[in-house]
Amino acid sequence: MNRKSIRLNFVYYFAGTLLSAFIVAIILECLSRASLFKALIFLWQEPLLFFLNLSIILLTLSVTLFTAKRRFFFSIVAGAWIILGIVNRIIQCFRLTPISAMDFYQMKEALKNLPMYMNTFNILLLAVLVPAVIFLIVFLWKRIKSQKRLLAVPISLLVFSGLLLGVITYTATRTKVLQNEFDNLHDAYFQYGFTYCFTNSIFERGIDKPSDYSASRMEEITEELAKASDVLYTGDKVQGDNPNIIMVQLESFFDVNYLKHYSFSENPLPNFTALKESCTSGFLTVPVYGAGTVNTEFEVITGMSMEYFGTGEYPYRTILKSETCESVPYNLNREGYRSYVIHNNSASFYDRKDVFPRLGFDNFDSIEFMSGLSYNQIGWAKDSVLTGEILKALKAEDARNYIYTISVQPHGIYPVTKPEVPYRIQVTPEAEAPYPTAAYTSLEAYVNSMEYYVNQLNETDQFVGDLTKALLAYEEPTVVVFYGDHLPPLSLEQKDIINDRHQTEYVLWSNFMLDKADKDLTAYQLSAYVLDRLGMDKGILTQFHQRASADKEYKDELKLLQYDLLYGKKYVFDKKNPNEVKNMSMGITQPEITEVTRQGDKLIITGSGFTEYSAVVVNGKKYETEYISDTKVSISDNPEEECNIYIEQLAGSKVALGKSKVFRYLSAKE
């Protein structure tokens, strides 16, 4: 090999790839931190972590040099990293958590809800950019010619980048500079770097097997529980009949009076504030903030902590696609309870219709089965509909009920323009109040977003008041737990609020006498605490939280239990999973056809249980359906004189969640 070849191969390619990886790493950190200065500070203060991120990029770029069209694939990989960084920057403008591999599991839902997050111009811009990128890729493929394959340089680079990655990872782990379990995704990206955290989110799934996991260790934990006494709640417990239990998860529900630098023309949460003063309440530490509703939901329903799962993981998207999980619904079912989920959003959102049967629910009442809906400015269903649906579920069966309700109205992202008609509740910032400049163009835009949110929050608070008022006169003993799932996506940092940014609040209300005993909790302790107050302790995790939450090994043993229940041999159940997938029914009741009549060229279908999501099916053919009311729909086409008609409740245009019985229609002879 002559000197010219050495210079071209080892200097040009080797040094060029290193320099490219360095530039890409700087760009990614600049985008992630919304600041070139902060990216350079990261390089200066944490060189080990910066070069860890660089080594991952270098490894991916090195692989492209093995190909004949190495310039094309090199450009594609480098471009893909930068596009990923840009997408992350955009996502962080809409929510507080950065992008992770789990977001790609939700592409279908993200596209469906795009109008709620982006205006028409941005959607059109996206529609132009996507084909433009595809065109550019095709153009480069045709334009960039193949070259003679290299071997020595890419092997050298691959070995070098692999060794660099291994040495840095080993050093950073041994010195405890690095970890792969993140309590907070936003902080982790800032602390460890974008590339490392995103890559970690690809490969980290589930719960790592604890080193001391064994049959004897699990037996030791269960034996200790059998002998232990309650420590989570030690006061008087409810005597008599088991009450109905209603959990109400309130979307982005947060007491804005904890905000610094901003005041309000009136308290947006008068009902929730009154409940906090008269009922048991406290701060609730949740696993997410700004987004990630289902992970708070998962913790409350199961009693499991998200701390031990993979980076940015949603168990709804991973393990719960195939496994059942011990939960409050399963445990209460053994006490004679019937369990419902009520959610004024689509049943397919976060795959809930597939997950809830594996969490033990008997019924799922989603938006597709709700009538009388109204929507806010950006398209989310208002929470006022939930009161009637909860009452309907309570009256549907003679059994006691566990009703898990998920609200949606205050969901972001919030408009930045001032409305023509001013909002009822006004937000006033202090002089030169700080605002998130990376996400908002001005303080005025931020105040506009906050005013929209605050007024949506106020309407959700009205739902809280309406529900407690309705249940106060209900004849059966009933408890309701209201709590927020996470802080709103207003780009709030810790310095902007009085309480911890991972804390919302909960209130425990009842239509019978229940002592006020305020206590701060984590989301995975909430259900165990409520059941403790009611004198109930079914379920291994329920008992564990009630009796072991003060132990020194509490967190370690919780991880052991979670691993055993979801990924291990289920020693606590004698290796036999008692929780089978439920044959869950959709809706509280199904639509019913009672009469079909013809009016001109229209067919009028009369009955009950119809909604905006009802579709008329005639002899197997689905017709475009006009929703008139919950008792009447119509179609304009002319079906045969004799036909079979039924109603389907649709999620999207294809997925049928439920349907009515077939109605035999015989057209009157003219």
N, C-alpha and C positions, 0 to 999 in steps of 0.2 A: 504494500500500500504506500503510494507516494505522499509527499507532504501536502499536496493540494487536496487529496482525498481525505487525509487526516483532518485538515482544516475544515473542509466542507462537512464531513460526517460527524466528527466529535466536537468541533468548536461550534459550527453553525447549528446543527440539530440539537446537540446536548445543551449548549448555553442558551440557544433560542427557546428550547422547551422550558428550561428553568426560568428564564425571564418571563415567558408567557404565563407560566403558572403563578409567578409572583404578581404579575399585573392583574390576572383574573382574581387572585385571592384578595388583593387590595380593592378591586371593584366590588366584589361580593360583600366585603366588610363595610365598605362605604355605603352601599345600598341598604344593608341590614341595619346599620346604625344611623342612616340618614345624615351622614356627616363624614367628609374626608378626614377632618381633623381627628374625630373619634376613631376612625380606622387606623390612622397613624399612631395614635396613642395606644391602641391595642397591640400594634406591632412593637412599640417601644417598651411597654410595661409587661407584656406577656409574649415574648419572642418564641418561647417553647410552644405555646398554643397556636400562635400564628403559623409557625412552620409545620405544625401538625396538620392544619388546614391546607397549607400549601402542598404538603406531601400527598394528600388525597387527590387534589387536583392534578398534580404531577403524574400520579399513577394512572389516572384515566387518560391523560394526554399521551403518555408513553405507549399505551396499547395501540393508539392510532398509527404509530410509525411503522408497524409491521405490515401495513397494507400498501398496495401499489398506488392507491389514490390517497396517500397519507395527508396531503395538504387539504383535501376535501374533508376527510374525517376529523382531522385536527381542528379545522374551522368549525365543524358541526359540534364537536364536544365542547370546545371553548365557548362557542355561542350558546350552547344549551345551558352551561353553567351561568352565564350572564343573564340569559332569559329567565332562568330560575330565580336569580337574584332580583330581577325587575318585578317578577310576579310576586315574590315575597314582599317587596316594598309596597306594591299595590294592595296586597292583602292586609298588610299592617296598617294601611290607611283606613280599612274597613273594620278591623277588629284588632284586639290587643295581642293576640297570639300569632307568632310567625307561621310560615308554611311548614308542613311536615309531609312525610310520605303518605300518611293517612288521608290527606286532603285529596289525593288522586283517586281514592275510593269513592269520593263524593262528587265526582265531576258531573254526573248526570243530574244530581240535585242542584249543584251550583249553576248549571246552565238553565235549569228550569226556573230558578229563583233570581236569575240575573237582573230582570227589570226592577226587583226590589232593592238592588244594591247599586245599579248604574243607571244613569239617565240615557235618553235615546241617542244623544250624540256619542257618548262613550261606547254604547253597544254597536253603533254603526262603525265607529273607529275600530273596534275589535273585529267586526265582521270584515273590514278591509285589511287589517294587519295580518290576520291568520292566513288567508290565501296569499298575501304578499310574501310572508315568510316561506310558505310552501313553494311559491314560484321561485324565490331566491335559492332555495335548496336545490330545486331541479336545475336551475340555471348554472349553479356552481358545479353540480355533478357533470353537466355536459361540457362546461367551460374548462374545468381543471383536468388536465391530462394525467394519465397514469405514468408512474416513474418506475425505475428499476427498484425492486424490493431491497430494503436494508435488513441487516440481521444484527450486526455487532452493536450498532448504536441503540436500537430499541431494546435489545437485551440488557445492555449496560444501564440504560435509563430505567428500565423496569426493575432491575435488581437494586439500583441506587434508590429509587423512590420507595420500593418495598422495605429496604433496610432502614431508610430514613423514617418511614412511618412506624416500623416496628420499634426502633430505638426510642423515638420520641414518645410513643404510646407507653412503652415500658417505663421510661424515666418519669413521665408525667403521672402515671398511675402510682408508682412507688413513692413519689414525693407528695402524693395526694393533691396534685395540682389539677388532676382530671378525674371525672367520674362519668358513668354512663346511665345513672338513674337521676332524673331531673324532677325536682319538686315543682319547678316553674319553668315552662318552656321559653317564655320571653326572656327571663333572666339567664337561662342556660345559653341561648344564642348569643347574648351579649357577653357572657363570661367566657365561653369556650369557642365561639366562632361559628359562623353560619354553616360552612362546609362540613365540619365535624358533626354538628348536631343534626343536620339534615340527613347525612349519610347514616348516622346512628339510628335515625327514625326508620330507615329502610330495613335494617337488619335486626333491630331490637323489637321483639314481639313477646307477649306473654310475661310470665314470671319465672325468673331464674330459679333453678332448683336449689333450695337452701342446703348448705353443707351438712347440717345435722338432721336432715329429713329422713325419717325411718318410722317403721311401725311402732317401735317402742317409744319414740319421742312423741308421736301423736297420741298414743295411749296415756302417756304421762300428762299431756295437756288436758285431755278429757277427764282424767281422774281428778286432777286439781280443780277443774271446773265443778265437778260433782260435789266437792267438799267446800267450795268457796261461798261467800255471802256477797250480796249485792253491794257495789260501791258506786255505781253510776248514779243511782238514786236511792236514798236511804230513808225517805219520809214515808208517810202513810200512803197506801195504795187504794185504788178504787175497789169498792166492794160491790157485789151483786152481779147483775147481768153484764156480759161483755157488750161494750158500745160499738156502734158503727165507727169506723176509723177512716177519715178523709185526709189525704195528704195533698196539698195544693202547692205545686212548684210554680213560682211566679217568674216569668221571663224577665231577665235584666232588672229585677226588682231590688231597689237600693234606696235607702233613706238619704235623699239628696241634701238633707240638712247637715250631713257630715262633710259636705264639700267645703273647702276653704275658698275664699275670695269671691263667692257668689251668694246672692240672697234672692228670695222669692217673694212675690207679691202676696202669696198665702201659702200655707203648708200644703204641699201636694198630696200628703198621706195622712189625712185626718183620721180615717178609720184604723189604719195600721198603727198609728201613734197611740190612739186610745186603747187598742188591744194590748200594746206593749205595757201600758201603765196598769192595766187591770188583770192581765193573764201572765202565765209563765212565758218568759221570752229570753233571748240571749243572742250573742253573736254566733254565727255558724261559719266555720272554716270550710271552704269549698275547694275542689282541686283545680279549678280553672278561673280565669277572669276575662271578661270581654267576649267570650265565645266558649263553645264546648259544653253546651247544656247537658248532653246525654251522659257525660262523665259524672256530673253531680247527681243526675238521675240514677245512674248505676250505683253510686255509693249509697244513696238513701234506700233504694229498693233491696240491695243485697247485704249491706253492712261491710262491703269490701273497700279497701283503700286503693286509689289509683296510683299511689306512690310506687308500687312494686311492678307496674306494667311497663311496657316499652315506651320509648320517646314519642309523645304525641299520640299514643295509641287510643283507639276507641274500642273497648271490648265488644260493643255492639257490632263492630265491623270485623272482628277477628274470632275470638273463642266462642262467643255466643251465636255464631253462625252454625255451630255444630254441637255445642254442649249445653246442657241445662245447668242452672246455677241455683244453689240454695238462696231463697229470697223470702221476704215477708209474705207475699201471696201464697207460696207453697206452705209456709209454716202456719199461716192463719187458716188455710184450707182444712188443715187437720183439726182446727177448732170449730169447724162448721161455717166459716166465712166464705162468701162468694166475692171474687175480686174483679174489679173493673179498672180499665184505663180510660180516661176521658181527655181528649186532646183536640183543640180547635185548629188543627193543621192536618196535612195529609198523612194517612196511615203508612205511606211508603217513605216518609222523611226519616232519615237515619235507619232505614230498614226496620222500623219499629214493628210492623205487622209480622215480620219473621222472627224478631227477637222476643217479643212479649210472651209467646207460647212457651219459650224456654226459660221464662222468669215466673211462670206459674199463673198467669192471668187467665180468667175465664172469658172475659169480654173486652173488646177494644172498640170504644165509641170514638171514631175519628171524625174529622170535618165532613167527610163524605156522607155521614148519616145525620148531619145537623141541619135544621131549617131555621129560618129567622136570623140568618147571619148578616152582619154588617162589617165593613172593612175600613181600616184607617187609610190615611193618605198614601202610604207606600205599599198597600196591598195585603197587610196582615189582618187576619180575622180579629174582631174585637172580643174581649174576654167576657163581656156581658152575657154571651150565649151560654156560658158554662154553668151558671146557677141553675137554669132549667134542666140541663143535662144531668147534673149531679142529683137533683131531686127525682128525676125520672129513673135513674139507676137505683136510688134508695127504695123506690116504690115497686121496682120490677120483680123482686123476689121476697119471700118471707124471711129468708136467712139474713143474718147480720152481714154487713158489707164492708169490704176494704176498697176504697175508691181512690186511685192515684190520678190526680188531675194535673195536666200540664198546660199552662197558659202560653200565649204567644204574642199578645198585642204590642208590648213595648220593644219588640225585636228591632234591631238596627238593620241597615245603616240609616242615619237620620238626615233629613233634608237640611241643606245649608242656606236655603233662600228664605226670606221673610214672607209669610203668607199675606194674601190680600186682606183677609180678616184676621186681626191680631188674636193670638192665643189668649185664653182666659187668664192663665197664670203666666206672669211675666218674670223673666230672669234679669237681675241687675248685677253686673260685674263691678268689682272694686276698680278704682282708678288704676289703669295699667295692669289689670289682672293677667296672670300668665295663662297661656293657652298652648295646645300642642301644634306648633308651627309646621311640623312635618306632615300633619294630616289636614290642617285647615289653613286657608289663605289669609284669614283675618280673624280678629277677635269677634267681629260682628257675625261672621259665618259660624263660629263656634257657639256663640250665644243663641243663634237661630236653631242650631241642632239641639242644644240643651233645652230650649223652650219647647221644641216639638216633643222631645223625650219626656220632659216633666209633665206635659199635659196628657200624654199617653199613660204615664205612670199614675196620674190622678184618676183616669178612667178605670184602670185596673184596681186601684184602691176602692173605687165605688163598687166594683164587683165583690171585693172583700167584704164591704159593708152589707151589700145586698144578700150575700150568701149567709152570713152570720145572722142577719135579721130573719131570713126564711127558716133557718134551722133552729132558731130560738123557740119557735112554736112547734117544731117537729116532735112527734110523740115518742120516738125512740131515743135512748141516750146516744149522743153522737159527739165525737171529738174531731176537731179540724186542726191541722197543722199547716200554717202558711209559712213559706220560706222563699227566699230568692235564690236563683240558681247561680248567678254570678253578677259582677258589676256590669254596667252597660258599656257598649263599645264607644266610649267617648274619649279614648286614649288617655285615661286617667293614670297618672303615676302615683307612687306612694306619697310623694310630697304634696299632692293635691287634695288628700282626704285625711280625716282625723283617724278613722279606724284602719285596720290592715286591709290592703287591697284584695286579699283573698277571703275577706269576711263579708257575708251578707247577714241577715237576721232571720230569726224564726219566731213564731208565736204559737202557743198551744192553747186553743180555745175549746170550750165545751158548753153544751146546753144544760149542764148540771154542775154541781159544786165540785171544783177541782182546785186544790191549794195552789197558790202562786209560789213557785220555787225556781227563780231565775238561774240559768246555768248556761255557760258557753260550751259549745259542742263542735265536733267535726261532723261533716255530712254523713260519714259512715257510722257515726254513733247515734244519729238522730232517731231512727226508727227504734233502736234498742231502748233508748231513753223513754220514748213515748210508751212503748209496750211495758216498760218497767213501771211507769206511773199507773198503768192499768192492771198491774199484777199478772202480766203475761211474760213467758220466757221461752216459748217454743223456738227451736233452731239453735244450732251450735254457735253460730256467730252472734246471735242475739244474746245468748248466755255469756259468751266470751266478753262482749263489750260491757254487759251488766256487771260481771263479777271480776274481770281481770284488768279493767282500764287503768287501775292505779299501780299495777305491777311493773317492775323494772324491765321485764322482758316482754312487755305488752306488744310493742311494735314487731319484734322478732317473731313472736308466736303468732301474731296476726298474719304475717307473711307465710309462715308454715301452714296455717289453716287454709289460706287462700290457695296456696300451691296444691295442697292435698285435695281440695274440693274441685278445682278446675283442671289441674294438669297432672296430679299425682294419682295414687291408687285408691283414694277415698277410704283411707284407714278409719277415719272417724265414723264412716257408715258401714264398717265391716266389709269394705270393698264392694258394696252394693249400693248403687245410686238410687235413692228412694224417689227422686224427682223426675218424673217422666214428662215428655213434651205434652203440653195441654192441647186439647182440641178446641182452640179458642174461637169464640163466635165474634164476628164483626158486627158492631152496632148493638144497641140495647134491644131494639126491635127491628124487624125487617119490614120493608115496604109491602103494602098489600093493595091489590086492585079489587074494587067492589063493583065498578061499572065502566063500560066503554060505550060512548055514543059518538055519532057523526054529526059535525056541524060544517056543512059545505064541503070543502076539500080537506078539512081537518078531522082528525080522530082525537076526541077528548077522553083521557083516561082519568077516572076518579078513584080515590082510595085514601090511603094514609101513609105517612112515613116518607113522602117524596122530598127530595132536596135538589139543590142546584147540580148535584152530581148524579142524578138519576138519568138513566137512558132507557128508552122503550125498545124492546126487542120483539119483533114480529116474525114468527116462523123462522127463528134463528138469525134474522137479519137485524142489525142494529140501526136504528133510525136517529136522525138529528132531532133532539128533543127540546121543546120549549117548556121551561119551568114556570108555572103560573103561581102555585102555592104548595104548601105541604100536603094538600089533598088533591091537587090537579096538575096534570101535565098534558101536553098535546104534541102530535106529529102532523106534518103537512102532507106527507106522501099518502098514496092511495093503496093500502094493502088489500089483499084478497077478501072476498065476502066472508069466508070462513077461515079463521086463523087462530093460532095460539099466541098470546101476548103475555109478556112478563116484564118486570122492571129490574134493571141491574144498577147497583151502586158502584161507580167507577172511580178508581184512583188513576188519574191520567186518562188516556183515551182507550186503553186496552185492558187494564187489570180490574177484574170484577171482584169486589170485596164481599158482596152479598147480593141476593136477588129475592124477588117475591115469588109466590106460587104462580103457576101458569093459569091464566084466565082464558077461557075458550070464548072467542068472539064470533057471533053469528050476525052478519049484516042483515038489516031489515030489508025485505024484498020491496022494490018500488012498484 
